[in-house]
């Protein structure tokens, strides 16, 4: 448990200022770089940046933002959260992240996933009815690309490759690639079949209910005679000086985001009771440093994971509040968690 890593994730949500004035998407991107710099200074292990193609999220090309962070940081690992491989070209994804790896001296990682939004499919001309097939086929090609050897591959939805070299290659010889899943057994087994580490997106409910997926991943790897691999958890959270202040600052911005997305998907409006229940019994790591540290350590122990990534952005939550949350996460929460685990 003492070797557990700790990360941060953001989707680059379009925020408001402390005075509720909307912030431009361009400024959100610049602020995100500053958040990455602070995380690096605090010794946080990883920062992941999401990919979206809609008005409420500023980042459509995570690797471009990560390249910017790479040039002004020293140690923090840099990845996507997630790269929507289904609506991208695997060769170009590999090339872009290999470039980030070069700029960062080997700190690039990729988390591949199908994403929870579908705007990228019509935007880039992909047939949404082939949602599953696109991901499976492109993941199969990507697994060949990260071997950094001449690629021979044939699929049905993309032109094949014959003894094709792809550049640039990484100095380390391998680009660390995770599979992000939302909790389907098929996705867990798919990650194991490609011998890629697993990221569980636990965004609601008791995290202990994901223990069977952790067990399934390890069993699948063993049955396929593949080496055991790490598992990470991605969950939302926010830290302030006290529990009450954290809830007061986070709730109105979380509600805006939750209800906007909920209206698109036919969900009922969120309630403060549901919000409080998720803090007490679910997967929202919100409160004072002490409260968050206890809950975080408990999840790590229950699931036996190797990394925890706190999704620290939430709708219009201001940059200044996120910076304070990151400061508390790195300087107070993580030392407490490490003490508990030790």
Secondary structure as the mmCIF struct_conf table of DSSP 4:
data_model
#
loop_
_struct_conf.conf_type_id
_struct_conf.id
_struct_conf.beg_label_comp_id
_struct_conf.beg_label_asym_id
_struct_conf.beg_label_seq_id
_struct_conf.end_label_comp_id
_struct_conf.end_label_asym_id
_struct_conf.end_label_seq_id
TURN_TY1_P TURN_TY1_P1 UNK A 2 UNK A 3
STRN STRN1 UNK A 5 UNK A 10
STRN STRN2 UNK A 13 UNK A 13
STRN STRN3 UNK A 16 UNK A 16
TURN_TY1_P TURN_TY1_P2 UNK A 18 UNK A 19
BEND BEND1 UNK A 20 UNK A 20
HELX_LH_PP_P HELX_LH_PP_P1 UNK A 21 UNK A 21
STRN STRN4 UNK A 22 UNK A 22
HELX_LH_PP_P HELX_LH_PP_P2 UNK A 23 UNK A 24
HELX_RH_AL_P HELX_RH_AL_P1 UNK A 25 UNK A 41
TURN_TY1_P TURN_TY1_P3 UNK A 42 UNK A 43
STRN STRN5 UNK A 46 UNK A 49
BEND BEND2 UNK A 54 UNK A 54
TURN_TY1_P TURN_TY1_P4 UNK A 55 UNK A 56
STRN STRN6 UNK A 57 UNK A 57
BEND BEND3 UNK A 60 UNK A 60
HELX_RH_AL_P HELX_RH_AL_P2 UNK A 62 UNK A 70
TURN_TY1_P TURN_TY1_P5 UNK A 71 UNK A 72
BEND BEND4 UNK A 74 UNK A 75
STRN STRN7 UNK A 77 UNK A 80
BEND BEND5 UNK A 81 UNK A 81
STRN STRN8 UNK A 83 UNK A 84
HELX_RH_3T_P HELX_RH_3T_P1 UNK A 85 UNK A 87
BEND BEND6 UNK A 88 UNK A 88
HELX_RH_AL_P HELX_RH_AL_P3 UNK A 90 UNK A 103
TURN_TY1_P TURN_TY1_P6 UNK A 104 UNK A 105
BEND BEND7 UNK A 106 UNK A 106
STRN STRN9 UNK A 108 UNK A 108
STRN STRN10 UNK A 109 UNK A 113
BEND BEND8 UNK A 116 UNK A 116
HELX_RH_AL_P HELX_RH_AL_P4 UNK A 119 UNK A 123
TURN_TY1_P TURN_TY1_P7 UNK A 124 UNK A 125
HELX_RH_3T_P HELX_RH_3T_P2 UNK A 128 UNK A 130
HELX_RH_AL_P HELX_RH_AL_P5 UNK A 131 UNK A 145
TURN_TY1_P TURN_TY1_P8 UNK A 146 UNK A 147
BEND BEND9 UNK A 149 UNK A 149
STRN STRN11 UNK A 151 UNK A 153
BEND BEND10 UNK A 156 UNK A 158
STRN STRN12 UNK A 161 UNK A 164
BEND BEND11 UNK A 167 UNK A 167
HELX_LH_PP_P HELX_LH_PP_P3 UNK A 168 UNK A 170
BEND BEND12 UNK A 171 UNK A 173
STRN STRN13 UNK A 176 UNK A 181
BEND BEND13 UNK A 182 UNK A 183
HELX_RH_AL_P HELX_RH_AL_P6 UNK A 185 UNK A 193
TURN_TY1_P TURN_TY1_P9 UNK A 194 UNK A 195
STRN STRN14 UNK A 197 UNK A 201
BEND BEND14 UNK A 204 UNK A 205
HELX_RH_3T_P HELX_RH_3T_P3 UNK A 207 UNK A 210
HELX_RH_AL_P HELX_RH_AL_P7 UNK A 211 UNK A 223
TURN_TY1_P TURN_TY1_P10 UNK A 224 UNK A 225
STRN STRN15 UNK A 231 UNK A 239
BEND BEND15 UNK A 241 UNK A 242
HELX_RH_AL_P HELX_RH_AL_P8 UNK A 243 UNK A 265
TURN_TY1_P TURN_TY1_P11 UNK A 266 UNK A 266
HELX_LH_PP_P HELX_LH_PP_P4 UNK A 267 UNK A 270
HELX_RH_AL_P HELX_RH_AL_P9 UNK A 272 UNK A 281
BEND BEND16 UNK A 282 UNK A 283
STRN STRN16 UNK A 285 UNK A 287
BEND BEND17 UNK A 288 UNK A 288
HELX_RH_AL_P HELX_RH_AL_P10 UNK A 289 UNK A 303
TURN_TY1_P TURN_TY1_P12 UNK A 304 UNK A 304
BEND BEND18 UNK A 306 UNK A 306
STRN STRN17 UNK A 307 UNK A 311
TURN_TY1_P TURN_TY1_P13 UNK A 315 UNK A 316
HELX_RH_AL_P HELX_RH_AL_P11 UNK A 319 UNK A 328
HELX_RH_PI_P HELX_RH_PI_P1 UNK A 329 UNK A 333
HELX_RH_AL_P HELX_RH_AL_P12 UNK A 334 UNK A 341
#
